[in-house]
Amino acid sequence: MVSGAPTMNMAEINQFGSTGLRGRLAAGEPMARHTSWRAGGPATRAYTPADLADLRAFLAATPPDEPVLFVGLGSNLLVRDGGLRGSVVFTHAVLNRIQLETAANAAPLVYAEAGVASPKLSRFAALNGLAGAEFFAGIPGTVGGALAMNAGCYGGETWRVVERVTTVDRRGVLHTRVPGEYELGYRHVRLLADGESGSPHASRLTPHDEWFVSAHFRLPAGDCDAARATVKQLLERRIATQPLGQPNAGSVFRNPPDDHAARLIEAAGLKGHRQGHAAISDKHANFIVNLGGARAADIEALIVLAETMVREQFGIALEREVRIVGDAA
């Protein structure tokens, strides 16, 4: 364990163990096992719920001032080497139900829980003769993460096909919300507060007081074979253009208006640049890869370097897609 990392004593473990929770509770869980960068320190407490009801019970039992972080596949996330103070909730392989819901005189909806991998959503829609979800094949995360950041690629964007979502709050209470209750933009999602335009009844919550647990997607009917062919093409394109053979977190930066972060980083002379055991990919400059044994500090240093060089050379401030959390070692 990293020196000075957050710890959880036996009394705290026993406190949660006596609440009737059915999931797996772990102390000092190494987050390098749960992030796509395969780097970072441990979390004070990590919980894998048995199901949605168990997740709600865990949140209700968690102190209201304790930081809580939901993690799916751990893409777009960097945990610093000193670890993360608070609770991490793992949703992948737990909230993983996906199904087609039909009603009389209504188009079918695809219901997907937050832990479903985004490429699985694209394949499921195609197999059921629905179009418009093919782009999810290029998103290296879960439905929950896609909803939280309005993920998109290849011309598609998550919230364009969302009918409604279900969230859970710090008390374990479920909410059904519609797109009009959120401020939506490029890689941006924010729950609107009371009185804000488009949201007559959204709670006054900080962005991290509610988490997505499922969504219903409305997709037009399409040709099954054509949709499957498109998914295959997008996956092949992803394999050809991205360094998928090395641990990475997908695109590190958002694309500036009318430009591409990868082009700017490469033009700044940083393609292939190394810091410790991390490198700006020589295949795609908007990717940072773990060459083996990289520290989170190495990766963060490359992120800061890219920001600095692009700003100094081109006067453009790159905005991060990845979220950096935790304490330095």
N, C-alpha and C positions, 0 to 999 in steps of 0.2 A: 504493500500500500504506500502511496505517496506520503512523504513526511508532512505532517500537519493536515492531512486529509480529514474531512468531517467523519465523525464516528457516531454510532448509535449504541447505547448501553443496553444491558439485558432488561432493565426495568422498562425501557421504552418498547422493546420487543414484546415483553409480556403484556404491556398495556394494550397493544393492538391485538395480541393473540387472544385476549379475553373478550373481544368484542363480537365473536362469532363469525369473523371473516373466513372465507373459504379459499381465498387465493394464496399465492406464494409471497411471503414477505422476506426480504433479504436486507442485511445491513452491510454497508460498505461495498455495494455492488459495483464492479469495474465497468465504467461506461464504455470503455474501448470495445467491449464485447457487443455493444448495442448501438454503435454508430457506424455508418458506412465508411468513415475515415479510419476506423480501427485505432483510434487514439483518444487520450483523455483520462482523467482521474475518476475516482469512485463517487457514487452518490451516497448520501447519508442513509437513505432508505429507498428501497425499490419494491414496487408491488406489481404483481401480475394477477389481475382479478380473474375469478373463475368465470364470470359472465357480467352482463350489464348490471344486474341487481347487486352483485357483489361489489362492483365498482362504485355504485351509488352508496353502499354501506361504508366503504373505505373512505370516501370523500367526507361523509357525514361524521366519521370518527376522527378525521384529521384536524388538528388545531387550525382555526381560521386564519392565523397569521403565518402559517407555515407555507413556504414556496412549494408549488406543485408543478411538475412538468410532465406533459404527456409525450410519449415517444412511440412512434410506429416502427419503421425500418431504420430510423436514425439518420436518414439522409437530410441534407441541409442543416446539420447540427454539429457544432464543435463544443465539446466540454473541455474546459481548461484542465491542465495537469494537476492542479490542486484539488480538483473534485467539485462536487455540487452539493450545496447545503439545502436540504429539504427532501421532498418525496418525488420520485420518478414513477410514473405509471406506464407500464408497457401494454400496448393495445394489439400489436400484431399477433396473429394466430389466436387471439381471444375474441375480439369484436370482428369476426371474419365472415359473418353471414351475408350472402348476396342472393337475391331472388327477384323474379319478375312478378309484379303485382298488377292484376287486371281488375277492372270494374266495368259494369254494364254501361254502354254508351260513352266510354272514356278510353283514351289511348293508354296503353300499358306504361307503367313506371318501373324503373329499375331501383330496387332498394339495396343499398350497400352500407355495411357498417364501417366504422372508422378504421379498423385494422385491415381491411381488404386492400391488397396491393393494387395500385392503379392499373398496371398492365392486365391484371385479372378482370377488372371492370371492362376494359376495352374488349377483351376476348369474349366475355359473357354477353355483352351487348351485340357483338357481331354474330355470335352463334344463335341469338334470338331474333335475328333479322332487323336489328335497330342500327341506325347510322348516327354519326355525330360524336361518338365516344372514342373513335380510333386514336386520337391524339394522346389519350391516357397511356397508350403503350410506350410513349417516350418519357413518362414521368417516373423517376426512380424512387417512389415513396408510396405512401398509403393514401386512401381516400381522405382520412382525417387531416393529413398534412396538406393535401391538395386543396381542401376546403379552407384551411387556415391561412394559406398564402395565395389563393386564387391561382394555383399553378397552371401552367399551360405550355404548349410547344406546338410547332408545325401548324400554326394558325388557329389552334383551339385554345379554349380557356375554360376552367372548371365551372365558374358560376354562370356561364352562358347556358348551361344545360341543367342547372339545379332548379327543382320545383319547390322543395322545402327541405329543412334540416332539423335534426333533433340534437339538442345540446344538453349537457349536464352542468350544474353549477356547484359551488363549494359546499352546499348543503346536501348534495346528492339529488336535487330536484331536477326533473327533466323539463325541457321547454321545446315547443315546436315553433320554429321561426321560418320566415320567408325572406327571399332576397331583398325585399324592400326595407327590411329592418337593419340592413348593413350598408355601410359605405364601401363600395367595391371599385377597385381600380387595377392597374397593372401590378401584379404580385402584391396586392394590398386588400385586406379585409378588416373592417372595424365595425363592431356592434354599435349602432346608434343609441344615444341616450334619450330619455324623455324630452319631448319638445323639439328634437332635431327633425329636420325634413325627412319624411318617409317613414318615421318610426313613432307611432302614437303610443306605444306601450312597452318599448324596450326598457329593460332595467338599467339603472345607473351603475354600471359595472366597469371595472378595468378590463382591458382586452384578455387578461388571463384568468378571469373569474368564471368563465364558461368555456367548455370544451366541446368540440363536435364529436358525437358518438355515432351518427348515421346520417344518411341523406337519401332523398328520392330524386332520381334524375329523369327528366322528360326528354325522350329522344325520338326523332321521327323514324318512321318505318323506312327500311332500306333493303338493299340486296345483300343477303347473307354472304354469298361468295365474294362479292365486291368488297364488303367491309372487312372480311377476313384477309383478303389480298392486300388491302391498305394497311392493316395492322402488321402484316408480315413485312411489307415494304418499309414501314416506319421503324420496325425493330432492326431490320438490316441496315438502314441508314444510321441508326444510333450506334450499332456495332462498328460501322465503318468510320465514323467521325469522332467517337468518344473513347477515352482510355478505360474501357470497362474491365480490362484485365488487372487493374490496380485499384486499391481502395481509394474512393473519392466521394465527394458529396454532391455531384452534379455541378451545375453552373454556380459559381461563387458569387457573381455579380449580376444584377439586372442589366439588361441592355438599355443604354441611354437612348433618347428619342432619335430616330433616324440613323442609328449607328449600332455597332456590336461591341460588347465588352471585350470579346476575344480579339477582335481586330486592334483595338486600342492597346491592349496589354502586349500583343505581339509587336505592334509598332513601337512600343516603348522599349523593346529589346529584351523582354523578360521571358520569352518562350524558352522553356527548358531550364530556367534559373532554379538553383537548388538552395535550400536552407536546411542544414542537418540532413535528415533522411526524408525530407519532403521536397517536392518540386512542382513548379508550374509546368503542366503537361506540354510536351513537345508535339502532341497530337491535337490538342485543343487548348488554347491559352486561357480559357475561362474555367479550366479545371485545375485543381491542385491535387496531386496524387501522393499517397503514402508509399514510398519506395521500399518500406520494410523497417519497422521500428521507429517511425517518426513520432515525435512528441507533438502535443497540441500546440506548444509554443512555436515549433518550427512552422506549422501550418499557418498560425495566426500572423507570424512575422512576414510570410509571403503575401498574405492578404493585405497587410498594412503597406508593404513595399509596392504592390500593384496599385493601390489607391494613391500613394504618394507620387509615383512616377507618372501615372496618367494625368494626375492633377497638375504636376509641374510642367509636363511637356505639352499637354493639350488643353489645359484649363477646364477639364471635365471631372466632376466629382462622381466617382463610381458608387453606386448604392449596393449594399450587400443583399444577396438572397439568403445566405446562410445566417444562422443565428448562433452567436457565441455566448456561452453561459459558464458560470462557475468561477472558481478562484485560481489565480496563478499559483504555481508551485512555490 
